[in-house]
Amino acid sequence: MVRSLLSIDLAPVLPAWLLAALAALALLAVVPAILRRARGAWWRALAFLLILGAIANPRLVQQTRETRPDIALLAVDASASTTVAGREAAIAAARAAIEARAGRLPELELRTVTAEEGGSGGTRLFAAIERGLADIPRARLAGVIALSDGQAHDVPASFDAEAPLHLLLPGRPGEVDRRLRVVEAPGFGIVGRGVEIRLVVDDLGAPAGTAPVRLTIRRDGAAPVTESVIPGREHRIAVPIERGGPSVIEIAAEERPGEVSTLNNRAVVTVNGVRDRLRVLLVSGEPHAGERTWRRLLKADPNVDLVHFTILRPPEKDDLTPLNELALIAFPVRELFQQKLRDFDLIVFDRFSNRGILPPQYLRNIAEHVRQGGALLLSVGPEFSGPTSLANTPLGAVLPARPVPGGALLEAPFRAQVSETGLRHPVTEGLAGANASAVAQAVWGRWYRMLRADARGGTSVMSGAGGNPLLLLDRVGDGRVALLLSDQIWLWSRGHDGGGPQAELLRRIAHWLMREPELEEEDLTAAIAGGRLTVTRRSVADAPPPGIAVTAPDGTVTRLAPERRDGGRAVAETPAATPGVWSATDGTRTAFAAAEAANPPEVADLRADAGRMAAVVGASGGAARWIGDGSALPDIRRVAAGRDAAGPGWIGLLRREDGTVTGIAALPLLPPWLALGLVLGVAVVAWRREGR
């Protein structure tokens, strides 16, 4: 818009100090005459005034200005906390109304920015406002209006926008909210022990109370357990860790009447169960080249307490050596295999033959220990095919194979192969240098001796000469058994003929026996990352995977068709944005995953409250107003700079009147010819009056 402004200014032809000096002289000449009431004094004063006016050179100036509209910024909070209690609809209605009103105000432009949800730093409302202000000249900024619940997490110490900031809050004052706050939760726990979770239930916006609040605690979808807690006081929950791997614990506080939302009434904690130092008993039946392989492997693991005995001399050998010289430490058979047997997580027999060292009752104890959850590993050599073989003892009842009668020992070069089933088993899947398929060949070094055996159970994951089973894994009752039908794996550790993954294979076997969750061959796991739930089913069976049923925290069930992958895996994915416990089942197994709030500060306080922003709003001259469901908007007025920007029922936007001067025209009010004529005329009149 173009405007013309008229004004009068002075453009003196002499410096201002000289003009002031002339004015003082004129006063000295005129004032005494006026005081004496001399004739012509006033005409003399008028002559002096015309002379001074001519020197001051007054002008009539006409400016042509092109004015620019003022700009108001509307910041809309679109974070997660504005989606509860009908706030989203209230903010949308208020936004539409503000945009309509601003469109009717003359010389005002309204720009809108949105504070989107993102990251985990809470609502970045002022970051959005700063982005909007970056393109607005401060001389044209009329003000900022923020449509928000007040839960901004980047409020600055001061807001220097040189314009009022107004906060419009959806809802009404006096809101209350109950939240469950986890003070401390361990990420790991020892299997067989318990962990302690510390938490507090807060009632925000309500006076402190002593009425107990009921907590519901559920672990891995099991039956819920309830406890009571006093609001505002720290409460401790003891959670037993019964198995290895992640345990998902969901804790929910009962709803408070009238609270804004129950979104922050629950918390999900994931505790990883890990085993304490594992106790392993290694019994070597005789000294041999591969004996140190087992010892080095088990001693290298800092989580393993190893007890190792080597039978240096069979009891039937009698050379009149005194008993006190047969061993440095006596072999404590009764203590190990009867009194403290259940203290061992894994028992390893390395080329051990039954030569009367272990009575049948102790071998039965070992077999029973396996059935009740223990682990047994046998690495056998020629002794397994003789009359002293452990297969002929009570321990044979839990072994997955027995040596072939007559000619069980095979002594010929061969390369170990991963079986077709082993390609999908976690113990042997993906071993470096292994055959990639059942018809391919491994590049591992050769072995020269193995035992032929009739497999009675278990899974053959590796084969040797002639395709005979080489490594058998079996589950017996609640326990596990591994049988390695060769004593020459130590050749790989020496690098013979190219070597092989001896350490990795033995580590996997031992960890599978001790139930490491990552090595379960029949398993279903679920994990949430980046807002997506990934369900992984693992099986050694070469069959199409069944469908996966996923249950969201709100009870919604989604059925997924998993996609087959290598290594016996099948994977299904789905979005998982809702916080809480997600469960997935294939009809046999069930897995749980915890989805935490994507932006924890955002749900820490769900009340609409001006408290966080009160200081900067007040310092800017703005005001905070409640808008209910979006219909109770205050009136929007234009106010001059320096005036109050808010009042009862209204908020103000400054009238800046910023513009650009496009033209200037100046007209002298006392041009020289006019000034000269007037001065001469007045001087003549003054002379004639004084001459009478």
C-alpha positions in Angstrom: 0.0 0.0 0.0 1.3 3.5 -1.0 0.8 6.4 1.5 1.7 10.1 1.3 2.8 11.9 4.5 3.1 15.7 4.9 5.5 17.3 7.4 7.4 20.5 8.0 11.1 20.5 8.6 13.9 23.0 8.7 16.9 23.2 6.4 18.9 26.2 7.8 21.4 27.9 5.6 23.6 28.6 8.6 24.9 26.3 11.4 22.5 25.8 14.2 24.8 27.5 16.8 25.1 30.6 14.6 21.3 30.7 14.1 20.9 30.5 17.9 23.4 33.3 18.4 21.5 35.5 16.0 18.2 34.7 17.8 19.8 35.8 21.1 21.0 39.1 19.6 17.5 39.7 18.2 16.0 39.1 21.6 18.5 41.7 23.1 17.4 44.2 20.5 13.7 43.6 20.8 12.9 42.8 24.4 14.0 46.2 25.9 12.0 48.1 23.3 8.9 45.9 24.1 9.4 46.5 27.8 9.6 50.3 27.3 6.5 50.0 25.0 8.4 51.8 22.3 6.6 52.5 19.1 7.2 49.9 16.4 8.8 47.4 18.8 6.4 44.6 17.7 7.1 45.4 14.0 10.8 45.2 14.8 10.3 41.8 16.4 8.3 40.6 13.4 11.2 41.7 11.1 13.7 39.9 13.1 11.4 36.8 13.2 11.1 36.9 9.4 14.9 37.2 9.0 15.5 34.2 11.4 12.7 32.2 9.6 14.3 32.9 6.2 17.7 31.7 7.6 16.0 28.5 9.1 14.5 27.8 5.7 11.3 26.0 6.6 10.0 23.5 4.1 6.8 21.5 3.5 8.0 17.9 2.9 5.8 15.3 1.2 6.9 11.7 1.6 5.6 8.8 -0.4 5.8 5.5 1.5 5.1 2.0 0.4 4.0 0.2 3.6 4.5 -3.6 4.2 2.1 -5.8 6.1 3.0 -6.9 9.6 3.7 -10.7 10.1 2.3 -12.8 12.9 3.7 -16.3 13.6 1.4 -19.2 14.6 3.2 -22.2 16.1 1.2 -25.4 16.3 2.2 -28.1 18.6 1.8 -31.5 16.9 3.7 -33.7 19.5 2.4 -36.9 21.0 1.0 -35.2 24.2 -1.4 -33.2 22.1 -3.2 -36.3 20.9 -4.7 -37.1 24.3 -7.9 -35.8 25.9 -9.3 -34.3 22.6 -6.5 -31.8 22.3 -5.7 -32.6 18.7 -9.2 -31.6 17.6 -9.2 -28.5 19.8 -5.9 -27.3 18.4 -7.1 -28.0 14.8 -10.3 -26.0 15.4 -8.4 -23.1 17.0 -5.9 -23.1 14.2 -8.6 -22.8 11.6 -10.3 -20.0 13.6 -7.1 -18.0 14.1 -6.2 -18.3 10.4 -9.7 -17.0 9.5 -9.6 -14.1 11.9 -6.1 -13.1 10.8 -7.2 -13.1 7.2 -9.8 -10.4 8.1 -7.3 -8.1 9.8 -5.9 -5.4 7.5 -2.2 -5.3 6.8 -1.4 -8.6 8.6 0.2 -11.7 7.2 -0.1 -14.9 9.2 2.6 -17.6 8.9 2.3 -21.1 10.5 5.0 -23.5 11.7 4.5 -26.9 13.2 6.5 -28.5 16.0 6.5 -32.1 14.8 7.2 -35.2 17.0 10.8 -36.4 16.6 13.7 -37.9 18.4 13.6 -38.5 22.2 14.1 -34.9 23.4 10.4 -34.0 24.1 8.5 -31.2 22.4 10.9 -28.8 20.5 8.3 -26.0 20.3 10.8 -23.1 20.5 13.1 -24.7 17.9 10.1 -24.6 15.5 9.4 -20.9 16.5 13.0 -20.0 15.8 12.8 -21.6 12.4 9.7 -19.5 11.6 11.3 -16.3 12.9 14.4 -16.8 10.8 12.5 -15.5 7.7 10.7 -12.7 9.4 12.2 -9.2 9.8 11.9 -8.1 13.4 10.6 -4.7 12.2 7.6 -6.5 10.8 6.9 -9.0 13.6 3.5 -8.4 15.1 3.7 -11.3 17.6 3.8 -15.1 18.1 0.8 -17.3 19.0 1.6 -20.8 20.2 -1.1 -23.4 20.1 0.3 -26.0 22.6 -0.5 -27.9 25.8 2.5 -26.0 27.4 4.6 -29.1 27.7 7.6 -27.7 25.8 11.0 -29.1 26.6 13.2 -26.5 25.0 12.0 -23.4 26.8 14.8 -20.8 26.7 15.8 -18.6 29.6 14.7 -15.6 27.7 12.7 -15.0 24.5 14.1 -12.0 22.6 11.6 -11.6 19.7 10.7 -7.9 20.5 7.1 -8.9 20.2 4.5 -10.6 22.5 4.3 -14.4 22.8 0.8 -15.7 23.5 0.1 -19.2 24.6 -3.3 -20.8 23.9 -3.9 -24.0 25.8 -6.5 -26.7 24.9 -8.7 -27.9 27.7 -9.3 -26.2 31.0 -7.2 -25.4 34.1 -6.9 -27.9 37.0 -6.1 -31.1 35.0 -4.6 -34.0 36.9 -2.5 -36.9 35.7 -1.1 -40.1 37.3 2.2 -41.4 36.0 4.4 -44.4 36.8 8.0 -43.4 37.0 10.8 -46.0 37.1 13.6 -44.8 39.2 16.0 -47.7 38.7 15.7 -51.0 36.8 18.7 -53.3 36.2 19.3 -54.4 32.6 20.7 -57.8 33.7 20.0 -60.3 36.4 21.5 -63.6 37.5 19.5 -66.7 36.7 18.1 -68.2 39.9 18.3 -64.9 41.7 16.1 -61.8 41.7 16.4 -58.2 40.7 14.9 -55.2 42.3 13.0 -52.5 40.4 12.5 -49.1 42.1 9.5 -47.0 41.0 7.3 -44.1 42.1 3.6 -43.4 41.4 3.1 -39.6 41.0 -0.3 -37.8 41.0 0.5 -34.6 39.2 -1.8 -31.6 39.8 -3.4 -33.2 42.8 -2.8 -32.8 46.5 -0.6 -35.5 48.1 -2.7 -38.4 49.2 -2.1 -41.5 51.3 -4.7 -43.8 49.7 -2.8 -46.8 48.3 -2.7 -47.3 44.5 -2.9 -50.8 43.1 0.0 -52.0 40.9 -0.4 -54.9 38.4 2.9 -56.7 37.6 3.0 -59.2 34.7 6.1 -61.0 33.5 6.3 -62.6 30.0 2.6 -62.8 29.8 2.2 -64.9 33.0 -0.6 -64.4 35.5 -0.5 -60.8 37.0 0.6 -60.1 40.5 -0.8 -57.1 42.4 0.8 -54.9 45.0 -0.1 -51.6 46.7 2.0 -48.4 46.7 1.5 -45.0 48.3 1.6 -42.1 45.7 4.8 -40.1 45.9 6.8 -42.7 47.8 9.4 -45.0 46.3 8.4 -48.6 46.0 10.5 -51.7 45.4 9.5 -54.7 43.4 11.4 -58.0 43.6 11.4 -59.9 40.3 12.9 -63.5 40.2 15.0 -64.4 37.1 14.1 -67.9 36.2 15.7 -68.3 32.8 18.4 -67.0 30.5 17.6 -64.4 27.9 15.3 -61.3 28.1 12.3 -61.2 30.5 9.7 -58.5 29.8 8.1 -57.1 32.9 5.0 -54.9 32.5 4.0 -52.7 35.5 0.7 -50.8 35.4 -0.8 -48.4 38.0 -4.6 -48.3 38.3 -6.4 -45.4 36.7 -7.0 -42.3 38.7 -10.6 -40.9 38.3 -10.6 -37.8 36.1 -7.0 -38.1 35.0 -6.0 -36.8 31.6 -4.8 -40.1 30.1 -3.6 -43.5 31.2 -0.8 -43.5 28.6 1.9 -42.9 31.3 0.3 -45.2 33.9 2.4 -48.2 32.8 6.0 -49.0 32.3 7.8 -51.8 30.6 11.2 -53.1 31.8 13.4 -55.7 30.0 15.8 -57.7 32.2 18.3 -60.0 30.5 18.9 -63.2 32.4 22.5 -64.3 32.5 24.0 -67.2 34.2 26.5 -66.8 37.1 29.9 -68.3 36.8 29.3 -71.8 35.2 30.8 -74.8 37.0 32.3 -77.3 34.6 33.7 -80.8 35.5 36.2 -82.1 32.9 37.4 -85.7 33.4 40.1 -86.9 30.9 40.3 -90.7 30.9 43.9 -90.7 29.8 46.6 -88.2 28.7 46.5 -87.6 25.0 47.3 -85.0 22.4 43.9 -83.3 22.4 43.5 -83.1 26.2 44.8 -79.6 26.5 42.4 -78.4 23.8 39.4 -78.8 26.1 41.3 -77.3 29.1 42.4 -74.2 27.1 38.9 -73.7 25.7 37.2 -73.8 29.1 39.9 -71.9 31.0 39.7 -69.1 28.4 36.1 -68.3 29.3 36.1 -66.0 32.4 32.6 -67.1 33.2 33.6 -70.7 33.7 34.9 -72.3 36.9 36.7 -75.4 35.7 37.4 -78.5 37.7 39.7 -80.9 35.7 40.9 -84.3 36.5 43.0 -86.6 34.4 43.3 -90.3 35.0 47.0 -90.9 34.6 47.0 -94.5 35.7 44.2 -97.1 35.5 43.4 -98.8 38.9 44.0 -102.3 37.5 47.6 -101.5 36.8 49.7 -102.7 39.7 53.4 -102.0 39.8 53.8 -101.9 43.6 53.9 -98.0 43.5 52.8 -96.7 46.9 49.3 -95.2 47.0 50.5 -91.9 48.3 52.7 -91.5 45.2 50.0 -92.3 42.6 48.5 -88.7 42.5 49.1 -85.3 44.0 45.4 -85.0 44.8 43.2 -88.1 45.2 40.3 -88.3 42.8 37.3 -87.4 45.0 34.8 -89.8 43.3 32.1 -89.8 46.0 32.3 -86.0 46.5 32.1 -85.2 42.8 29.5 -87.7 41.6 27.2 -88.0 44.6 27.6 -85.1 47.1 28.3 -82.1 44.7 27.1 -83.5 41.4 24.3 -81.0 41.0 26.6 -78.1 41.5 28.1 -78.6 38.0 26.3 -77.1 35.0 28.3 -79.2 32.6 30.1 -82.5 32.8 32.7 -83.4 30.1 34.1 -86.9 29.6 37.1 -86.8 27.3 38.2 -90.3 26.2 37.0 -91.7 29.4 36.5 -95.5 29.7 34.8 -97.3 32.6 37.6 -99.2 34.2 36.1 -99.4 37.6 36.8 -95.8 38.6 33.1 -94.8 38.7 30.8 -97.4 40.2 27.5 -97.9 38.4 25.6 -96.0 41.1 27.6 -92.8 40.3 27.0 -93.3 36.6 23.3 -93.5 37.3 23.5 -90.3 39.3 25.0 -88.6 36.3 22.2 -89.9 34.0 19.6 -88.8 36.4 21.3 -85.4 36.7 21.1 -85.0 33.0 17.4 -85.9 32.9 16.7 -83.3 35.6 18.4 -80.4 33.6 22.1 -81.1 33.6 24.4 -81.1 30.6 26.8 -83.9 29.4 29.4 -83.8 26.7 31.4 -86.8 25.5 34.4 -86.7 23.2 35.3 -90.3 22.5 38.0 -92.3 20.9 38.9 -96.0 20.5 37.8 -96.6 24.1 34.2 -96.0 23.2 34.0 -99.2 21.1 35.6 -101.6 23.7 34.1 -103.4 26.6 34.8 -100.5 29.0 32.7 -98.1 26.8 30.5 -95.7 28.7 27.7 -96.9 26.3 27.7 -100.2 28.2 27.1 -98.5 31.6 24.0 -96.9 33.1 25.1 -93.7 31.4 24.4 -95.2 28.0 20.7 -94.7 28.6 21.0 -91.0 28.0 23.5 -91.2 25.1 22.1 -90.5 21.6 24.1 -93.3 20.0 25.9 -96.6 20.6 29.0 -97.9 18.9 28.4 -100.3 16.0 29.1 -103.8 17.2 32.4 -105.1 15.7 34.4 -102.7 13.6 33.2 -99.4 15.0 36.6 -97.8 14.8 37.3 -96.1 11.4 40.9 -95.0 10.8 41.1 -93.2 7.4 41.4 -89.6 6.3 38.2 -87.7 6.1 36.9 -84.1 6.2 34.1 -83.2 8.6 30.9 -82.0 6.9 27.9 -80.1 8.3 24.8 -82.2 7.7 21.7 -80.9 6.0 20.1 -80.4 9.4 23.2 -78.9 10.8 23.0 -76.1 8.2 20.0 -74.9 10.1 21.2 -75.7 13.6 22.7 -72.7 15.5 25.6 -74.9 16.8 26.9 -75.5 13.3 25.2 -72.9 11.1 27.5 -70.4 9.5 30.8 -71.9 10.7 33.8 -70.5 8.8 34.9 -72.8 6.0 31.9 -75.1 6.3 30.1 -76.6 3.3 27.3 -74.2 2.1 25.0 -77.0 1.2 24.5 -80.8 1.7 26.3 -81.5 -1.6 29.2 -79.0 -1.2 32.5 -79.8 0.5 34.0 -78.1 3.6 37.6 -76.8 3.4 38.5 -77.9 6.9 41.6 -79.9 7.7 41.3 -83.7 7.7 40.9 -86.0 10.6 42.0 -89.6 10.7 39.9 -91.4 13.2 36.2 -91.7 14.2 33.7 -94.1 15.6 30.8 -95.5 13.7 27.7 -95.5 15.8 24.0 -96.3 15.6 22.0 -93.1 16.3 19.1 -93.8 18.6 18.0 -90.2 19.0 19.1 -86.6 18.8 20.2 -84.6 15.8 23.2 -85.3 13.7 24.6 -81.9 12.9 28.0 -83.1 11.5 29.0 -86.2 9.5 32.3 -87.8 9.0 33.7 -90.7 6.9 31.1 -92.4 4.8 28.4 -90.0 5.9 28.4 -91.5 9.4 27.2 -89.2 12.2 30.1 -87.3 13.8 28.4 -84.8 16.2 25.1 -85.7 17.8 23.1 -83.3 19.9 20.2 -84.5 22.0 17.7 -83.4 24.6 17.1 -85.9 27.4 14.3 -85.0 29.8 15.1 -81.5 30.9 18.8 -81.9 30.1 21.1 -82.0 27.1 23.7 -84.3 25.7 26.4 -83.9 23.0 28.4 -86.8 21.6 31.5 -86.1 19.5 32.5 -89.4 17.8 36.1 -88.5 17.3 39.0 -87.5 19.5 40.9 -85.5 16.8 39.4 -82.1 16.8 42.7 -81.0 18.3 44.2 -81.2 14.8 42.2 -78.1 13.9 43.8 -76.2 16.8 47.2 -77.1 15.5 46.4 -75.8 12.0 46.9 -79.3 10.5 45.9 -79.4 6.8 44.4 -76.0 7.0 42.8 -76.4 10.4 39.2 -75.5 11.2 37.0 -73.6 13.6 37.8 -75.7 16.6 37.4 -73.0 19.3 34.1 -71.7 17.8 32.6 -75.1 17.4 33.4 -76.3 20.9 32.3 -72.9 22.3 28.9 -73.3 20.6 28.5 -76.9 21.8 29.3 -76.0 25.4 27.0 -72.9 25.3 24.2 -74.9 23.7 24.5 -77.5 26.4 24.2 -74.8 29.0 21.1 -73.3 27.3 22.4 -70.0 25.9 19.2 -68.4 24.4 21.1 -67.4 21.2 21.8 -71.1 20.4 18.2 -72.5 20.8 17.5 -74.5 17.6 13.7 -74.3 18.1 12.9 -70.8 19.2 10.8 -67.7 18.7 12.1 -64.3 19.5 10.7 -60.8 19.2 12.5 -57.5 19.2 11.5 -53.8 18.7 13.8 -51.3 17.1 13.0 -48.1 15.3 9.3 -48.5 15.8 9.1 -51.9 14.1 8.6 -55.3 15.6 10.7 -58.1 14.2 9.7 -61.7 15.0 12.3 -64.4 14.2 11.3 -68.1 14.3 14.1 -70.6 14.2 13.7 -74.3 13.5 15.8 -77.2 12.2 12.8 -78.6 10.5 12.8 -78.1 6.7 9.1 -77.2 6.5 7.2 -74.0 5.7 7.0 -71.8 8.8 3.6 -71.4 10.3 1.9 -68.0 10.5 2.7 -65.6 13.3 0.0 -63.9 15.4 1.0 -60.6 16.9 -0.9 -59.1 19.7 -0.5 -55.3 20.3 -0.7 -53.7 23.8 -4.3 -52.7 23.1 -5.3 -56.3 22.3 -5.3 -55.9 18.5 -4.2 -59.1 16.8 -2.4 -59.1 13.5 -1.5 -62.2 11.5 1.8 -62.2 9.6 3.3 -64.6 7.1 7.0 -64.9 7.9 9.6 -64.9 5.2 12.1 -67.8 5.1 15.8 -66.9 5.5 19.0 -68.9 5.7 20.0 -70.9 8.8 16.5 -72.2 9.5 15.2 -68.7 10.2 11.9 -67.2 9.2 11.3 -63.5 9.8 8.2 -61.3 10.0 8.0 -57.6 10.6 5.2 -55.1 11.5 5.1 -51.5 12.8 5.0 -51.3 16.6 4.5 -47.7 17.6 2.2 -48.3 20.6 4.1 -48.4 23.9 3.7 -51.5 26.0 4.2 -55.3 25.7 3.8 -56.9 22.3 3.5 -60.7 22.0 4.0 -63.0 19.1 3.1 -66.7 18.8 3.5 -69.4 16.2 0.9 -71.6 17.9 3.6 -73.4 20.0 5.9 -70.8 21.3 5.3 -67.2 22.5 7.8 -64.3 22.5 7.4 -60.9 24.1 9.0 -57.6 23.3 8.8 -54.2 25.1 8.0 -51.0 23.2 8.8 -48.0 25.2 7.5 -44.5 24.5 9.4 -43.2 21.5 9.8 -39.8 23.3 9.8 -40.5 27.1 9.8 -36.8 28.1 6.7 -36.3 26.0 4.6 -38.6 28.3 6.3 -37.7 31.6 3.5 -35.1 32.2 0.3 -35.2 30.2 -1.4 -32.2 31.7 -2.0 -29.0 29.8 -0.1 -26.5 31.9 1.3 -23.0 31.3 3.9 -23.4 34.0 6.9 -24.3 31.8 6.4 -21.3 29.5 5.0 -18.8 32.0 8.2 -16.8 32.5 9.0 -16.2 28.8 5.3 -15.5 28.0 5.1 -12.9 30.7 8.5 -11.3 29.9 7.4 -10.8 26.3 4.2 -9.0 27.3 2.0 -11.9 26.1 -0.5 -13.9 27.9 -1.6 -17.5 28.4 -5.3 -18.3 27.7 -7.4 -21.5 27.8 -9.4 -22.3 24.7 -11.4 -25.3 25.9 -12.3 -27.4 22.8 -11.0 -24.7 20.5 -14.1 -22.6 20.5 -13.2 -20.3 23.4 -10.6 -18.3 21.6 -9.8 -14.8 22.8 -10.3 -11.8 20.6 -7.3 -10.8 18.5 -6.6 -7.1 18.3 -4.0 -4.8 16.7 -2.2 -2.6 19.2 0.3 0.1 18.8 3.9 -0.5 19.9 4.4 0.3 23.6 0.8 -0.5 24.5 -0.4 -3.5 26.5 -0.5 -6.6 24.3 -3.1 -8.5 26.3 -6.2 -8.0 28.4 -9.3 -9.7 29.6 -10.7 -11.7 26.8 -8.3 -10.6 24.1 -4.7 -10.8 22.9 -2.9 -8.2 20.9 -0.6 -8.2 17.9 1.6 -5.1 17.4 1.0 -2.6 14.6 4.5 -2.0 13.3 3.7 0.1 10.2 7.0 -0.7 8.6 7.6 0.6 5.1 9.9 2.0 2.5 10.2 5.6 1.4 9.7 5.7 -2.4 9.8 9.5 -3.0 10.3 12.9 -1.2 9.1 16.4 -2.4 10.1 19.5 -0.5 8.5 23.0 -1.0 10.2 26.0 0.7 7.8 28.0 2.8 9.9 31.2 2.8 11.7 31.3 -0.5 14.4 34.1 -0.8 12.3 36.4 -3.0 9.3 36.1 -0.6 11.4 36.5 2.5 13.2 39.6 1.1 10.0 41.3 0.2 8.4 40.6 3.6 11.4 41.7 5.6 11.7 45.0 3.6 8.0 45.6 4.0 8.0 45.0 7.7 11.2 47.0 8.2 9.6 50.0 6.4 6.5 49.9 8.5 8.6 49.6 11.7 10.7 52.6 10.7 7.7 54.8 10.0 6.0 53.8 13.3 9.2 54.6 15.2 9.7 57.9 13.4 6.4 59.5 14.5 
